[in-house]
């Protein structure tokens, strides 16, 4: 029944109906998982909105650290953002949410136990509506000594179900993160890496060779290398893609030229996700509708992608 309703909603251009169909969001940065309108309302309508076009990851960081961070300072702010992000996902009938919680977030708390308790309570509060799977986010720019001090306790906490390495894709010193990925694998955590949005196919191959991840966040450049396409297929590596994010940040100049269709046609496992709703202003349903209305995928193909994430 969900298959039929999903395809009907697309053909009718009916966002409300589309938002009632189960889906997943597997590439989501939790503190940016709410609408800008909600964020702005919380802080009295004083927040400068993100631009419609942003100059890559440096431009994204400029907005986050120059504007967003003016308002999100305390643990109360953090928890407010997380609650609103979960409620936003629930409104879109997201049934599985893999949302990253940055190591930096952990450091805002008096001790790790308090951070873990907060996340556990958050997960339990919404458990009837959504399967929230906290993800441990590792920013490449963090002091590696500080990472060493807390990451093993985070992995051992049984709070997190996956880890994700992200940050400037020009920084490719993957070797220093290898031990964390090996430990996460030993403990049964899914392993993800942000790569291939602005970096080339060779960079993706390097990351796979060193970190042996389960999933790639973005992975656009996989489409440019047939050997790499075969590699991700053989290893069962899924690409969690974010079309609107890619367009707004300039990774693609035209949504109709996005490599997602080529990757799908080549048989690569992929999903469609939000990345940062506050910045890119599209929930998963809106992403599906955009891809359908731009004739990138038909309804059957999008339904296959939807189900691949669940």
C-alpha positions as CSV (number, residue, x, y, z in Angstrom):
1,X,0.0,0.0,0.0
2,X,2.8,2.4,0.8
3,X,4.3,1.8,-2.6
4,X,1.1,2.8,-4.3
5,X,0.5,5.8,-2.1
6,X,4.0,7.1,-2.6
7,X,3.8,6.9,-6.4
8,X,0.4,8.5,-6.4
9,X,1.6,11.4,-4.2
10,X,4.5,12.0,-6.7
11,X,2.2,11.9,-9.7
12,X,-0.2,14.3,-8.0
13,X,2.6,16.6,-6.8
14,X,1.1,16.2,-3.4
15,X,3.7,17.0,-0.7
16,X,1.3,16.4,2.2
17,X,0.5,12.9,1.0
18,X,4.1,12.2,0.4
19,X,5.0,13.2,3.9
20,X,2.7,10.4,5.2
21,X,4.8,7.6,3.6
22,X,7.5,5.9,5.7
23,X,11.1,6.9,4.7
24,X,14.5,7.2,6.2
25,X,17.1,10.0,6.6
26,X,20.6,8.5,6.8
27,X,22.7,11.6,6.2
28,X,21.6,14.2,8.7
29,X,23.6,16.5,11.0
30,X,21.3,16.7,14.0
31,X,22.0,20.2,15.2
32,X,21.0,21.5,11.8
33,X,18.1,19.2,11.3
34,X,15.3,21.8,11.9
35,X,13.8,24.4,9.6
36,X,15.4,27.8,9.6
37,X,11.9,29.3,10.2
38,X,11.8,27.3,13.5
39,X,15.3,28.3,14.4
40,X,14.7,31.9,13.7
41,X,11.4,31.9,15.7
42,X,13.2,30.4,18.8
43,X,15.7,33.2,18.7
44,X,13.3,36.1,18.3
45,X,13.5,36.5,14.5
46,X,17.0,38.0,14.6
47,X,18.9,35.3,12.8
48,X,20.3,36.1,9.3
49,X,19.1,33.4,6.9
50,X,21.6,31.3,4.9
51,X,22.2,32.3,1.3
52,X,20.4,30.6,-1.6
53,X,23.8,29.8,-3.0
54,X,26.8,29.1,-0.8
55,X,30.5,28.8,-1.8
56,X,31.2,25.2,-0.9
57,X,32.2,23.9,2.5
58,X,34.1,27.1,3.4
59,X,30.9,29.1,2.8
60,X,28.9,26.6,4.9
61,X,31.4,26.8,7.8
62,X,31.3,30.6,7.6
63,X,27.5,30.6,8.1
64,X,27.6,27.9,10.8
65,X,30.4,29.4,12.9
66,X,29.6,33.1,12.0
67,X,25.8,33.1,12.4
68,X,24.3,29.9,13.8
69,X,26.9,29.6,16.6
70,X,25.9,33.0,17.9
71,X,22.7,31.4,19.2
72,X,23.6,27.8,20.0
73,X,25.9,28.1,23.0
74,X,24.5,26.1,25.9
75,X,23.5,22.6,26.6
76,X,19.9,23.9,26.7
77,X,20.3,25.3,23.2
78,X,21.7,22.0,22.0
79,X,18.9,20.0,23.4
80,X,16.3,22.4,22.0
81,X,17.9,21.9,18.5
82,X,17.8,18.2,18.9
83,X,14.2,18.1,19.9
84,X,13.1,20.3,17.0
85,X,15.2,18.2,14.6
86,X,13.5,15.0,15.7
87,X,10.0,16.6,15.6
88,X,10.8,17.7,12.0
89,X,11.8,14.2,11.0
90,X,8.6,12.8,12.6
91,X,6.5,15.3,10.6
92,X,8.0,13.9,7.4
93,X,7.3,10.3,8.5
94,X,10.9,9.5,8.8
95,X,11.0,6.1,10.5
96,X,14.8,5.7,10.6
97,X,17.0,8.6,11.4
98,X,20.7,8.3,11.5
99,X,21.7,11.7,12.8
100,X,25.3,12.7,13.7
101,X,26.1,14.1,17.1
102,X,29.5,15.8,16.9
103,X,32.2,15.0,19.4
104,X,32.2,18.8,20.0
105,X,28.7,18.4,21.3
106,X,29.9,15.9,23.9
107,X,32.5,18.4,25.1
108,X,29.7,20.9,25.9
109,X,28.6,18.7,28.8
110,X,30.1,18.5,32.3
111,X,31.0,14.9,31.6
112,X,30.4,12.3,29.0
113,X,27.9,10.5,31.2
114,X,25.6,13.5,31.1
115,X,25.8,13.7,27.4
116,X,25.1,10.0,27.0
117,X,22.1,10.3,29.4
118,X,20.7,13.2,27.4
119,X,20.9,11.3,24.1
120,X,19.4,8.2,25.6
121,X,16.5,10.2,27.0
122,X,16.0,11.9,23.7
123,X,15.9,8.5,21.9
124,X,13.5,7.1,24.4
125,X,11.2,10.1,24.4
126,X,10.5,9.7,20.6
127,X,10.8,5.9,20.3
128,X,7.1,5.4,19.5
129,X,7.4,7.7,16.5
130,X,10.9,7.2,15.1
131,X,13.8,4.9,15.2
132,X,16.5,7.4,16.1
133,X,20.0,5.9,15.7
134,X,22.5,8.4,17.1
135,X,25.7,8.7,15.1
136,X,29.1,9.8,16.4
137,X,30.4,12.6,14.2
138,X,34.1,13.2,13.9
139,X,35.2,16.5,12.4
140,X,38.6,16.3,10.8
141,X,39.5,19.7,12.3
142,X,39.2,18.6,15.9
143,X,42.4,18.3,17.9
144,X,43.4,14.7,17.6
145,X,44.5,14.5,21.2
146,X,41.1,15.6,22.3
147,X,39.5,13.0,20.0
148,X,41.7,10.4,21.6
149,X,40.5,11.3,25.1
150,X,36.9,10.7,24.5
151,X,36.2,8.7,21.3
152,X,36.7,5.3,22.8
153,X,34.3,6.0,25.7
154,X,31.8,7.2,23.1
155,X,32.1,4.1,21.0
156,X,31.9,1.9,24.2
157,X,28.8,3.7,25.5
158,X,26.3,1.7,23.5
159,X,24.6,5.0,22.7
160,X,25.9,5.3,19.1
161,X,25.2,3.0,16.2
162,X,27.5,4.5,13.7
163,X,30.4,6.9,13.2
164,X,30.9,9.5,10.5
165,X,34.1,11.3,9.5
166,X,33.5,14.7,7.9
167,X,35.0,18.1,7.2
168,X,37.2,19.7,4.5
169,X,37.6,17.0,1.8
170,X,41.0,18.5,0.8
171,X,42.2,17.1,4.2
172,X,42.9,13.4,3.4
173,X,45.1,12.3,6.3
174,X,42.8,9.3,6.8
175,X,45.5,7.2,8.4
176,X,45.2,9.1,11.7
177,X,41.5,8.1,11.9
178,X,42.0,4.5,10.9
179,X,42.4,3.2,14.5
180,X,39.0,4.7,15.4
181,X,37.3,3.1,12.4
182,X,38.9,-0.3,13.2
183,X,37.7,0.0,16.8
184,X,34.2,1.0,15.7
185,X,34.1,-2.0,13.4
186,X,35.2,-4.3,16.2
187,X,32.4,-2.9,18.4
188,X,29.7,-3.3,15.7
189,X,29.2,0.3,14.6
190,X,28.5,1.2,11.0
191,X,31.2,3.4,9.5
192,X,30.6,6.3,7.2
193,X,32.9,8.9,5.6
194,X,32.0,12.2,3.9
195,X,33.9,12.1,0.6
196,X,33.4,12.6,-3.1
197,X,31.2,15.7,-2.9
198,X,34.0,18.1,-3.9
199,X,36.9,15.6,-4.1
200,X,37.7,13.4,-7.0
201,X,37.3,9.6,-7.5
202,X,40.9,8.9,-6.4
203,X,40.1,10.5,-3.1
204,X,37.2,8.2,-2.6
205,X,39.3,5.2,-3.5
206,X,41.9,6.3,-0.9
207,X,39.3,6.7,1.8
208,X,37.9,3.2,1.1
209,X,41.4,1.6,1.1
210,X,42.3,3.1,4.4
211,X,39.1,3.3,6.3
212,X,37.1,0.5,4.8
213,X,33.8,2.2,5.5
214,X,30.3,0.8,5.1
215,X,28.7,3.9,3.6
216,X,29.8,7.1,1.8
217,X,28.1,10.4,2.6
218,X,27.7,12.1,-0.8
219,X,30.1,10.2,-3.1
220,X,29.2,12.1,-6.2
221,X,32.6,11.6,-7.9
222,X,32.1,7.8,-7.8
223,X,30.2,8.3,-11.0
224,X,33.3,9.4,-12.8
225,X,35.3,6.2,-12.4
226,X,34.0,2.9,-13.6
227,X,36.5,0.9,-11.5
228,X,35.3,2.8,-8.4
229,X,31.7,2.1,-9.4
230,X,32.5,-1.6,-9.5
231,X,34.4,-1.4,-6.2
232,X,31.5,0.2,-4.2
233,X,29.1,-2.4,-5.7
234,X,31.3,-5.3,-4.9
235,X,31.9,-4.1,-1.3
236,X,28.3,-3.3,-0.8
237,X,29.0,0.4,0.0
238,X,25.9,2.5,0.0
239,X,26.0,6.2,-1.0
240,X,23.8,8.5,1.1
241,X,23.3,11.4,-1.2
242,X,21.9,14.9,-0.7
243,X,20.9,16.6,-4.0
244,X,19.8,20.0,-2.7
245,X,22.9,20.3,-0.5
246,X,25.1,19.6,-3.6
247,X,23.2,22.2,-5.6
248,X,23.3,25.0,-3.0
249,X,26.9,24.4,-2.2
250,X,27.9,24.4,-5.8
251,X,29.0,20.7,-6.1
252,X,26.7,20.6,-9.1
253,X,25.7,23.6,-11.2
254,X,22.3,22.2,-12.3
255,X,20.2,19.6,-10.5
256,X,19.5,17.9,-13.9
257,X,23.2,17.2,-14.2
258,X,23.5,15.5,-10.8
259,X,25.3,12.1,-11.0
260,X,22.7,10.4,-8.9
261,X,20.8,9.0,-11.9
262,X,24.0,7.6,-13.5
263,X,24.9,5.9,-10.2
264,X,21.4,4.4,-9.9
265,X,21.5,3.1,-13.5
266,X,24.9,1.5,-12.8
267,X,23.4,-0.4,-9.9
268,X,25.0,1.5,-7.1
269,X,23.1,1.3,-3.8
270,X,22.0,4.8,-2.8
271,X,19.6,6.8,-0.7
272,X,18.3,10.4,-0.7
273,X,18.7,12.6,2.4
274,X,18.6,16.1,3.8
275,X,22.1,16.8,5.1
276,X,21.3,20.1,6.9
277,X,17.6,21.0,6.7
278,X,18.2,24.4,8.3
279,X,20.6,25.3,5.5
280,X,19.1,23.6,2.5
281,X,15.4,23.8,3.3
282,X,14.2,20.5,2.0
283,X,13.0,17.5,3.9
284,X,13.3,14.0,2.4
285,X,9.8,14.2,0.8
286,X,10.7,17.5,-0.8
287,X,13.9,16.0,-2.1
288,X,12.0,13.1,-3.7
289,X,9.5,15.6,-5.2
290,X,12.3,17.7,-6.7
291,X,13.9,14.7,-8.3
292,X,10.6,13.6,-9.7
293,X,9.5,17.1,-11.0
294,X,12.9,17.6,-12.7
295,X,12.5,14.2,-14.5
296,X,15.6,12.7,-13.0
297,X,13.7,9.7,-11.7
298,X,10.3,8.2,-12.3
299,X,8.0,7.2,-9.4
300,X,9.1,3.5,-9.5
301,X,12.7,4.4,-9.3
302,X,12.2,6.8,-6.4
303,X,10.1,4.3,-4.6
304,X,13.0,1.8,-5.0
305,X,15.4,4.4,-3.5
306,X,13.0,5.1,-0.6
307,X,12.7,1.4,0.3
308,X,16.5,1.0,0.0
309,X,16.9,3.3,3.0
310,X,14.4,1.5,5.2
